[in-house]
């Protein structure tokens, strides 16, 4: 049986034109750091998540109906195959369902079994089903500056954001903690050198031991035990 490419479907009480414009507003729901234009046929744009980037060209455009992005270049920092997305297509199909608009996104070529699939599936689920949907119905998406990642303890998994040490210190609240990452399995932190309280004014990414660091909220997720205490005991 042929493997099926990743697909996500959302529905929102907006017009097909509004849906089309939201999809093209890449900085509003996917990556905060975007260059180029992403609204019309033949537009080329690049999304950046630290050292990870993807460059896309709009190769098909039917207003209010269909948009196709072709991946013309990429560098997927956490994968063995840094070019795994190269040549894949992101297909947007827009249609009217009752009094709402349905958006079907298919990442053609992102199929089960490739290195990125499990983590990219989780990432797309968030960006399409939460961030883009929030942009459509609440006027505010949840675009990222780094790579969404997880780290586990004996109690469960924490989700945070992964950054390369070669970039600047991100503007995150000082209530977060910084994990100096030792080893990753794609977008999951397997081991770390140290954990410390994050201070955006004094934190220097170049001083960490690993090539990446992770930021996550230091909130008490399990009773009164903070994320830092929990992870240090794992």
HUKA-V96195 format. One record per residue. N is the residue number from 1. SS is DSSP state (hx for helix, st for strand, lp for the rest). D_CENTER is the distance of its C-alpha to the mean C-alpha in whole Angstrom. Layout:
BEGIN
n=N ss=SS d_center=D_CENTER
n=N ss=SS d_center=D_CENTER
END
This chain:
BEGIN
n=1 ss=lp d_center=29
n=2 ss=lp d_center=27
n=3 ss=lp d_center=23
n=4 ss=lp d_center=21
n=5 ss=st d_center=18
n=6 ss=st d_center=15
n=7 ss=st d_center=16
n=8 ss=st d_center=14
n=9 ss=st d_center=17
n=10 ss=st d_center=17
n=11 ss=st d_center=20
n=12 ss=st d_center=21
n=13 ss=lp d_center=25
n=14 ss=lp d_center=24
n=15 ss=lp d_center=26
n=16 ss=hx d_center=24
n=17 ss=hx d_center=25
n=18 ss=hx d_center=22
n=19 ss=hx d_center=20
n=20 ss=hx d_center=20
n=21 ss=hx d_center=20
n=22 ss=hx d_center=17
n=23 ss=hx d_center=15
n=24 ss=hx d_center=16
n=25 ss=lp d_center=15
n=26 ss=hx d_center=12
n=27 ss=hx d_center=12
n=28 ss=hx d_center=12
n=29 ss=hx d_center=9
n=30 ss=lp d_center=6
n=31 ss=st d_center=7
n=32 ss=lp d_center=10
n=33 ss=st d_center=12
n=34 ss=st d_center=13
n=35 ss=st d_center=16
n=36 ss=st d_center=19
n=37 ss=lp d_center=19
n=38 ss=lp d_center=17
n=39 ss=lp d_center=20
n=40 ss=lp d_center=23
n=41 ss=lp d_center=24
n=42 ss=lp d_center=24
n=43 ss=lp d_center=21
n=44 ss=st d_center=19
n=45 ss=st d_center=16
n=46 ss=st d_center=14
n=47 ss=st d_center=10
n=48 ss=st d_center=10
n=49 ss=st d_center=8
n=50 ss=lp d_center=11
n=51 ss=lp d_center=13
n=52 ss=st d_center=10
n=53 ss=st d_center=11
n=54 ss=st d_center=12
n=55 ss=st d_center=15
n=56 ss=st d_center=16
n=57 ss=st d_center=19
n=58 ss=st d_center=20
n=59 ss=st d_center=23
n=60 ss=st d_center=24
n=61 ss=st d_center=24
n=62 ss=st d_center=26
n=63 ss=lp d_center=26
n=64 ss=lp d_center=25
n=65 ss=lp d_center=25
n=66 ss=st d_center=22
n=67 ss=st d_center=20
n=68 ss=st d_center=19
n=69 ss=st d_center=17
n=70 ss=st d_center=18
n=71 ss=st d_center=16
n=72 ss=st d_center=19
n=73 ss=st d_center=17
n=74 ss=st d_center=14
n=75 ss=st d_center=14
n=76 ss=lp d_center=12
n=77 ss=lp d_center=13
n=78 ss=lp d_center=13
n=79 ss=lp d_center=14
n=80 ss=lp d_center=18
n=81 ss=lp d_center=18
n=82 ss=lp d_center=16
n=83 ss=lp d_center=17
n=84 ss=lp d_center=16
n=85 ss=lp d_center=14
n=86 ss=lp d_center=17
n=87 ss=lp d_center=19
n=88 ss=lp d_center=17
n=89 ss=st d_center=17
n=90 ss=st d_center=15
n=91 ss=st d_center=17
n=92 ss=st d_center=17
n=93 ss=st d_center=21
n=94 ss=st d_center=22
n=95 ss=st d_center=25
n=96 ss=st d_center=27
n=97 ss=st d_center=28
n=98 ss=lp d_center=31
n=99 ss=lp d_center=30
n=100 ss=st d_center=26
n=101 ss=st d_center=24
n=102 ss=st d_center=22
n=103 ss=st d_center=18
n=104 ss=st d_center=18
n=105 ss=st d_center=15
n=106 ss=st d_center=16
n=107 ss=st d_center=14
n=108 ss=st d_center=17
n=109 ss=st d_center=18
n=110 ss=st d_center=15
n=111 ss=st d_center=17
n=112 ss=lp d_center=18
n=113 ss=lp d_center=20
n=114 ss=lp d_center=18
n=115 ss=lp d_center=16
n=116 ss=lp d_center=12
n=117 ss=hx d_center=13
n=118 ss=hx d_center=13
n=119 ss=hx d_center=10
n=120 ss=hx d_center=8
n=121 ss=hx d_center=10
n=122 ss=hx d_center=9
n=123 ss=hx d_center=5
n=124 ss=hx d_center=7
n=125 ss=hx d_center=9
n=126 ss=hx d_center=7
n=127 ss=hx d_center=6
n=128 ss=hx d_center=10
n=129 ss=hx d_center=12
n=130 ss=hx d_center=11
n=131 ss=hx d_center=10
n=132 ss=hx d_center=12
n=133 ss=hx d_center=14
n=134 ss=hx d_center=15
n=135 ss=hx d_center=15
n=136 ss=hx d_center=18
n=137 ss=hx d_center=20
n=138 ss=hx d_center=19
n=139 ss=lp d_center=19
n=140 ss=lp d_center=16
n=141 ss=lp d_center=12
n=142 ss=lp d_center=10
n=143 ss=lp d_center=8
n=144 ss=st d_center=6
n=145 ss=lp d_center=8
n=146 ss=lp d_center=7
n=147 ss=st d_center=6
n=148 ss=st d_center=6
n=149 ss=st d_center=9
n=150 ss=st d_center=12
n=151 ss=st d_center=16
n=152 ss=st d_center=19
n=153 ss=lp d_center=22
n=154 ss=lp d_center=25
n=155 ss=lp d_center=25
n=156 ss=lp d_center=21
n=157 ss=st d_center=17
n=158 ss=st d_center=16
n=159 ss=st d_center=12
n=160 ss=st d_center=11
n=161 ss=st d_center=9
n=162 ss=st d_center=10
n=163 ss=st d_center=12
n=164 ss=st d_center=15
n=165 ss=lp d_center=18
n=166 ss=lp d_center=19
n=167 ss=lp d_center=17
n=168 ss=lp d_center=19
n=169 ss=lp d_center=18
n=170 ss=lp d_center=16
n=171 ss=lp d_center=17
n=172 ss=lp d_center=17
n=173 ss=lp d_center=20
n=174 ss=lp d_center=22
n=175 ss=lp d_center=22
n=176 ss=st d_center=19
n=177 ss=st d_center=20
n=178 ss=st d_center=19
n=179 ss=st d_center=19
n=180 ss=st d_center=20
n=181 ss=st d_center=19
n=182 ss=st d_center=21
n=183 ss=st d_center=20
n=184 ss=st d_center=16
n=185 ss=st d_center=16
n=186 ss=lp d_center=13
n=187 ss=lp d_center=10
n=188 ss=st d_center=13
n=189 ss=st d_center=16
n=190 ss=st d_center=19
n=191 ss=st d_center=21
n=192 ss=st d_center=22
n=193 ss=st d_center=24
n=194 ss=st d_center=25
n=195 ss=st d_center=23
n=196 ss=st d_center=24
n=197 ss=st d_center=24
n=198 ss=lp d_center=22
n=199 ss=lp d_center=24
n=200 ss=lp d_center=22
n=201 ss=lp d_center=25
n=202 ss=lp d_center=26
n=203 ss=lp d_center=23
n=204 ss=lp d_center=24
n=205 ss=hx d_center=21
n=206 ss=hx d_center=23
n=207 ss=hx d_center=25
n=208 ss=lp d_center=23
n=209 ss=lp d_center=25
n=210 ss=lp d_center=21
n=211 ss=lp d_center=19
n=212 ss=st d_center=16
n=213 ss=st d_center=16
n=214 ss=st d_center=14
n=215 ss=st d_center=14
n=216 ss=st d_center=15
n=217 ss=st d_center=17
n=218 ss=lp d_center=21
n=219 ss=lp d_center=22
n=220 ss=st d_center=25
n=221 ss=st d_center=23
n=222 ss=st d_center=26
n=223 ss=lp d_center=29
n=224 ss=lp d_center=30
n=225 ss=st d_center=28
n=226 ss=st d_center=25
n=227 ss=hx d_center=22
n=228 ss=hx d_center=24
n=229 ss=hx d_center=27
n=230 ss=hx d_center=25
n=231 ss=hx d_center=23
n=232 ss=hx d_center=26
n=233 ss=lp d_center=29
n=234 ss=lp d_center=27
END
